[in-house]
Amino acid sequence: MARATSRTRIAVSTAAAWIVGLAIFFPILWMVLASFKTELDAFAIPPKFLFFDWTLENYGVVQKRSDYVLHAYNSIVIAGGATLIALLIAIPAAWAMAFAPTKRTRGTLLWMLSTKMMPPVGVLVPMYLFFRDVGLLDTRAGLIGVLCLGNLPIVIWMLFTYFKEVPKDILEAARMDGATLAKELIFVLAPMSVPGIASTLLLNFILAWNEAFWTLNLSSADAAPLTVFIASYSSPEGLFWAKLSAASTLAIAPILVLGWLSQRQLVRGLTFGAVK
């Protein structure tokens, strides 16, 4: 009886997981299919799912109208730069909070996290004026800085959680053997926290890649990433759904491939320390 109940629970859980997964995946599938439709078929009612005239015209128009390679290059540089700088700052910060906490450590962590609750539009005007005055408007360096600082609280929080699971005895043994702080971080703590650091890196890269608010408002041409590339297909004349779907498919394809290839590492890192 207990075994049958257990099998029923597993079957129900599996079915629920499939339903949720398909519900999440369906909009992406619909977008990809719409990218192969004509504009007329994209607006058809009732919607055409598989039986329509397949075409590559939208991808050809997107390539002629916009420089996809330049936008993709900007996205890689901006997301990669913001992620690496955030990690360089967050690793020593998280180490200090995890292994040398003070009475203000918890308050500092909560304050950093609270900054993510502030609507970005509330500081858009001063940020725009500051970027304009210092010459960072529409530059990769400016976007790297703002995305790095924007995601830094999440990065520090994640690394702090992972580092708390590392046994302090190992670090103390390294110090007794004469390891300096730099060697302790690089040769002891980092190797033991590879799953956590890797998942933090991947998550921060995805967040930076998908960031739209700051990239749309602080860039226009030279440093415009793929989010601006997608937004360019919304015009006063209306939305061109098929072409917008083609542009969106090209924009999310690299990050989807990255997520698919690194899913095991990402799941392993996100569950790192959950079970002792």
Secondary structure as GFF3:
##gff-version 3
##sequence-region A 1 276
A	DSSP	alpha_helix	2	34	.	.	.	ID=ss1
A	DSSP	alpha_helix	39	42	.	.	.	ID=ss2
A	DSSP	alpha_helix	57	65	.	.	.	ID=ss3
A	DSSP	alpha_helix	68	99	.	.	.	ID=ss4
A	DSSP	alpha_helix	105	114	.	.	.	ID=ss5
A	DSSP	three_ten_helix	115	117	.	.	.	ID=ss6
A	DSSP	three_ten_helix	120	123	.	.	.	ID=ss7
A	DSSP	alpha_helix	124	134	.	.	.	ID=ss8
A	DSSP	alpha_helix	140	164	.	.	.	ID=ss9
A	DSSP	alpha_helix	168	176	.	.	.	ID=ss10
A	DSSP	alpha_helix	181	183	.	.	.	ID=ss11
A	DSSP	pi_helix	184	189	.	.	.	ID=ss12
A	DSSP	alpha_helix	190	192	.	.	.	ID=ss13
A	DSSP	alpha_helix	194	210	.	.	.	ID=ss14
A	DSSP	alpha_helix	213	218	.	.	.	ID=ss15
A	DSSP	alpha_helix	226	231	.	.	.	ID=ss16
A	DSSP	beta_strand	234	235	.	.	.	ID=ss17
A	DSSP	beta_strand	238	239	.	.	.	ID=ss18
A	DSSP	alpha_helix	241	261	.	.	.	ID=ss19
A	DSSP	alpha_helix	263	270	.	.	.	ID=ss20
###
